[in-house]
Structure formats: C-alpha cells, structure tokens
Amino acid sequence: MQTKETTAKVFMDNGSRAVRIPTEFVLEGDEVTIRQEKDGAIIIQPTAPTGLLDWLATLEPLDDEEALPEITDDDLPPLRDVKL
C-alpha cells in the first residue's frame, strides 16, 4: 500500500477533540486503537480482532487456484478392519 498524507482540522465534539478521517483513508471495522508516540505522533489503526472467529471473518475467501483439495475417505479401509 502506498503511503498517503493530508491535513485535517481538529475540532471539538462533545468536549473531546476530534479529527474527521477523510474518505480516502480506509479503515476496516468500526473500532480503532489510538496510540501517541514519545515524539507526539498519534497513530490510529484498526483494532485487532479479539477472537478466532473475529479474525477468520476478516479473511478474504480463497479463489479457485488457492482452494484446498476436496477430501474424501474413498481410500480409507473400512472401519471394521481398523484395529485400535
């Protein structure tokens, strides 16, 4: 991804300082993590998924070339022939 940069106005919203993120800056999800570095830089990034299902929901489906092969049990011996 190419680095993007722009300026934006800081404004007050219900007693908090706010910055409207321009539409060309895409953020996935509806929650972000905000961190301020020692040099004063403020980093805003999408919040990481919290669980396995949340993480899996963020993945793109595999295309036909990447799809896993179909698994069959045709080459397995009958269960009655398996000694445990």
SULTA-V420560 format. One record per run of one state. SS is the DSSP state (H for helix, E for strand, C for the rest). FROM is the first residue (numbers start at 0). LEN is the number of residues. If there is no record, write none. Layout:
ss=SS from=FROM len=LEN
ss=SS from=FROM len=LEN
This chain:
ss=C from=0 len=9
ss=E from=9 len=4
ss=C from=13 len=2
ss=E from=15 len=4
ss=C from=19 len=12
ss=E from=31 len=5
ss=C from=36 len=5
ss=E from=41 len=5
ss=C from=46 len=5
ss=H from=51 len=6
ss=C from=57 len=21
ss=H from=78 len=3
ss=C from=81 len=3
